[in-house]
Amino acid sequence: SNGDVLEVTTSKECEGIYAKTITLFDLVKAVPNPTTGPFDIYLPTNDSSVEIGIYTVTGMLISKSVYTIENGKVHLDLGKEAAGVYFVRIQSNPLETIKIIKK
């Protein structure tokens, strides 16, 4: 799973340990996009939560909240919003903004 640590050792202590954190993605990504409402945002971070704002194409804020990151992703839903283009602003380091298309 994303964020797990893989360790490789041998029976000989002098050979040491090789450890690597598993990262399944490098970029912030929304899936599915376009969406009919529900979608996940995959975040390449080890943080446990993130603040996310959702904006209309005209810049009007329609939602802003702190979400728990579970298994490297946050679940969002635009089901109650009209079809169109939305911008999701993720308060991470660095700040990320992605475009979501709602069908």
C-alpha positions as CSV (number, residue, x, y, z in Angstrom):
1,S,0.0,0.0,0.0
2,N,1.0,3.6,-0.5
3,G,3.2,4.8,2.4
4,D,4.3,1.3,3.5
5,V,8.0,0.7,4.1
6,L,9.7,-2.2,2.3
7,E,12.7,-3.6,4.1
8,V,15.2,-6.1,2.7
9,T,17.6,-7.8,5.1
10,T,19.9,-10.8,5.0
11,S,21.0,-13.3,7.7
12,K,24.4,-11.4,7.8
13,E,24.1,-8.4,10.0
14,C,27.1,-6.7,8.4
15,E,25.2,-6.4,5.1
16,G,22.8,-3.9,6.6
17,I,19.2,-3.1,5.7
18,Y,17.7,-1.6,2.6
19,A,14.5,0.3,3.3
20,K,12.2,2.2,0.8
21,T,8.9,3.9,1.3
22,I,6.4,2.8,-1.3
23,T,5.0,5.7,-3.4
24,L,2.4,4.7,-5.9
25,F,2.1,8.1,-7.5
26,D,4.2,11.3,-7.8
27,L,1.5,13.9,-8.7
28,V,-1.8,15.0,-7.3
29,K,-4.4,13.3,-9.4
30,A,-8.2,13.2,-9.5
31,V,-10.0,10.0,-10.5
32,P,-12.4,9.7,-12.3
33,N,-12.1,13.0,-14.2
34,P,-14.6,13.8,-15.7
35,T,-16.9,12.7,-13.0
36,T,-20.7,12.4,-12.4
37,G,-20.2,13.4,-8.8
38,P,-17.9,11.3,-6.6
39,F,-14.2,11.3,-7.1
40,D,-10.9,10.7,-5.3
41,I,-7.9,12.9,-5.1
42,Y,-4.6,11.0,-4.8
43,L,-2.0,12.9,-2.8
44,P,1.7,12.1,-2.7
45,T,2.2,12.9,1.0
46,N,2.6,11.2,4.3
47,D,0.3,13.8,6.0
48,S,-2.8,12.6,7.8
49,S,-5.1,15.4,6.7
50,V,-5.3,18.3,4.2
51,E,-7.4,21.4,3.7
52,I,-9.2,21.4,0.4
53,G,-11.4,24.2,-1.2
54,I,-13.7,23.6,-4.2
55,Y,-14.3,26.6,-6.4
56,T,-16.5,27.3,-9.5
57,V,-14.9,28.4,-12.7
58,T,-15.8,32.0,-11.7
59,G,-13.9,31.7,-8.5
60,M,-16.8,31.3,-6.1
61,L,-16.0,29.1,-3.1
62,I,-18.6,26.3,-2.8
63,S,-16.9,24.1,-0.2
64,K,-13.8,24.2,2.1
65,S,-12.9,21.7,4.8
66,V,-10.1,19.7,6.3
67,Y,-10.2,16.1,5.1
68,T,-8.6,12.9,6.4
69,I,-6.1,11.3,4.0
70,E,-6.8,7.6,3.9
71,N,-4.5,5.3,1.9
72,G,-3.0,8.3,0.1
73,K,-6.4,9.7,-1.1
74,V,-9.3,12.0,-0.2
75,H,-12.8,11.2,-1.3
76,L,-14.9,14.2,-2.5
77,D,-18.3,14.5,-4.2
78,L,-19.8,17.1,-6.5
79,G,-23.1,15.2,-6.8
80,K,-25.2,18.2,-5.6
81,E,-23.4,20.7,-8.0
82,A,-24.4,21.6,-11.5
83,A,-22.4,20.2,-14.5
84,G,-19.4,22.2,-15.3
85,V,-15.8,22.9,-14.5
86,Y,-14.6,23.2,-10.9
87,F,-11.2,23.9,-9.4
88,V,-9.9,22.0,-6.3
89,R,-7.3,23.9,-4.3
90,I,-5.2,21.7,-2.1
91,Q,-3.4,23.4,0.8
92,S,-0.3,21.3,0.6
93,N,3.4,22.0,0.2
94,P,3.5,23.1,-2.6
95,L,0.0,24.5,-3.1
96,E,-1.9,22.5,-5.8
97,T,-4.9,23.4,-7.9
98,I,-6.5,20.8,-10.2
99,K,-9.4,21.1,-12.6
100,I,-12.4,18.8,-12.2
101,I,-15.1,18.4,-14.9
102,K,-18.5,17.4,-13.7
103,K,-20.8,15.8,-16.3
